Amino acid sequence: MIRMLMFVGLAVVGLVVAGAIHIQQNGNMLEVTVDEKKLEETVEEVIKDGKAVISKTASAKGGGISR
């Protein structure tokens, strides 16, 4: 449970840093907006990078990913 919360928190912080999520505070109100196009681009980039890391790791171990 704690690991999942930490993962979600890390993902949200990453999306804020990437510019996909914008947080603004106006007085006692908090406004959160999501840039859907930036979110899609960021997710696609993360998936591409993740696949590259998995592929590199599998080739370094001399094995492959079976599907």
Phi and psi in degrees as GROMACS dihedral restraints (atoms count N, CA, C in turn):
[ dihedral_restraints ]
;  ai    aj    ak    al  type     phi  dphi    fc
    3     4     5     6     1   -66.7    20    10
    4     5     6     7     1   -39.3    20    10
    6     7     8     9     1   -62.0    20    10
    7     8     9    10     1   -40.2    20    10
    9    10    11    12     1   -64.8    20    10
   10    11    12    13     1   -43.2    20    10
   12    13    14    15     1   -63.0    20    10
   13    14    15    16     1   -39.6    20    10
   15    16    17    18     1   -65.8    20    10
   16    17    18    19     1   -40.9    20    10
   18    19    20    21     1   -63.2    20    10
   19    20    21    22     1   -45.5    20    10
   21    22    23    24     1   -63.0    20    10
   22    23    24    25     1   -42.8    20    10
   24    25    26    27     1   -61.5    20    10
   25    26    27    28     1   -42.9    20    10
   27    28    29    30     1   -63.9    20    10
   28    29    30    31     1   -40.8    20    10
   30    31    32    33     1   -63.5    20    10
   31    32    33    34     1   -43.2    20    10
   33    34    35    36     1   -64.6    20    10
   34    35    36    37     1   -44.6    20    10
   36    37    38    39     1   -61.1    20    10
   37    38    39    40     1   -41.9    20    10
   39    40    41    42     1   -61.6    20    10
   40    41    42    43     1   -40.3    20    10
   42    43    44    45     1   -70.5    20    10
   43    44    45    46     1   -32.4    20    10
   45    46    47    48     1   -66.6    20    10
   46    47    48    49     1   -44.9    20    10
   48    49    50    51     1   -64.0    20    10
   49    50    51    52     1   -38.6    20    10
   51    52    53    54     1   -72.7    20    10
   52    53    54    55     1   -13.8    20    10
   54    55    56    57     1    91.4    20    10
   55    56    57    58     1     9.8    20    10
   57    58    59    60     1   -82.3    20    10
   58    59    60    61     1   -26.4    20    10
   60    61    62    63     1  -121.2    20    10
   61    62    63    64     1   131.4    20    10
   63    64    65    66     1  -117.1    20    10
   64    65    66    67     1   132.2    20    10
   66    67    68    69     1  -121.6    20    10
   67    68    69    70     1   126.4    20    10
   69    70    71    72     1  -130.6    20    10
   70    71    72    73     1   142.8    20    10
   72    73    74    75     1  -115.0    20    10
   73    74    75    76     1   126.4    20    10
   75    76    77    78     1  -122.1    20    10
   76    77    78    79     1   100.1    20    10
   78    79    80    81     1    64.8    20    10
   79    80    81    82     1  -118.8    20    10
   81    82    83    84     1  -100.3    20    10
   82    83    84    85     1    12.9    20    10
   84    85    86    87     1  -109.2    20    10
   85    86    87    88     1   142.8    20    10
   87    88    89    90     1  -117.2    20    10
   88    89    90    91     1   123.9    20    10
   90    91    92    93     1  -112.2    20    10
   91    92    93    94     1   125.0    20    10
   93    94    95    96     1  -117.8    20    10
   94    95    96    97     1   123.7    20    10
   96    97    98    99     1  -122.8    20    10
   97    98    99   100     1   149.0    20    10
   99   100   101   102     1  -119.3    20    10
  100   101   102   103     1   124.2    20    10
  102   103   104   105     1   -85.9    20    10
  103   104   105   106     1   100.6    20    10
  105   106   107   108     1   -62.1    20    10
  106   107   108   109     1   -38.4    20    10
  108   109   110   111     1   -65.2    20    10
  109   110   111   112     1   -45.3    20    10
  111   112   113   114     1   -64.5    20    10
  112   113   114   115     1   -37.8    20    10
  114   115   116   117     1   -61.9    20    10
  115   116   117   118     1   -46.8    20    10
  117   118   119   120     1   -61.6    20    10
  118   119   120   121     1   -44.1    20    10
  120   121   122   123     1   -61.9    20    10
  121   122   123   124     1   -42.9    20    10
  123   124   125   126     1   -66.0    20    10
  124   125   126   127     1   -43.5    20    10
  126   127   128   129     1   -63.4    20    10
  127   128   129   130     1   -43.4    20    10
  129   130   131   132     1   -61.7    20    10
  130   131   132   133     1   -40.9    20    10
  132   133   134   135     1   -66.1    20    10
  133   134   135   136     1   -41.3    20    10
  135   136   137   138     1   -64.6    20    10
  136   137   138   139     1   -42.0    20    10
  138   139   140   141     1   -63.8    20    10
  139   140   141   142     1   -43.8    20    10
  141   142   143   144     1   -61.9    20    10
  142   143   144   145     1   -45.9    20    10
  144   145   146   147     1   -65.2    20    10
  145   146   147   148     1   -38.9    20    10
  147   148   149   150     1   -63.4    20    10
  148   149   150   151     1   -42.7    20    10
  150   151   152   153     1   -62.9    20    10
  151   152   153   154     1   -39.0    20    10
  153   154   155   156     1   -64.7    20    10
  154   155   156   157     1   -41.9    20    10
  156   157   158   159     1   -64.8    20    10
  157   158   159   160     1   -43.9    20    10
  159   160   161   162     1   -62.9    20    10
  160   161   162   163     1   -43.0    20    10
  162   163   164   165     1   -64.1    20    10
  163   164   165   166     1   -42.9    20    10
  165   166   167   168     1   -64.6    20    10
  166   167   168   169     1   -41.7    20    10
  168   169   170   171     1   -65.3    20    10
  169   170   171   172     1   -42.2    20    10
  171   172   173   174     1   -65.6    20    10
  172   173   174   175     1   -40.0    20    10
  174   175   176   177     1   -72.1    20    10
  175   176   177   178     1   -31.3    20    10
  177   178   179   180     1   -69.3    20    10
  178   179   180   181     1   -30.9    20    10
  180   181   182   183     1   -85.7    20    10
  181   182   183   184     1    -6.0    20    10
  183   184   185   186     1    82.6    20    10
  184   185   186   187     1     8.0    20    10
  186   187   188   189     1  -114.7    20    10
  187   188   189   190     1   179.8    20    10
  189   190   191   192     1  -132.1    20    10
  190   191   192   193     1   173.1    20    10
  192   193   194   195     1   -96.6    20    10
  193   194   195   196     1   121.7    20    10
  195   196   197   198     1   -94.4    20    10
  196   197   198   199     1   140.5    20    10
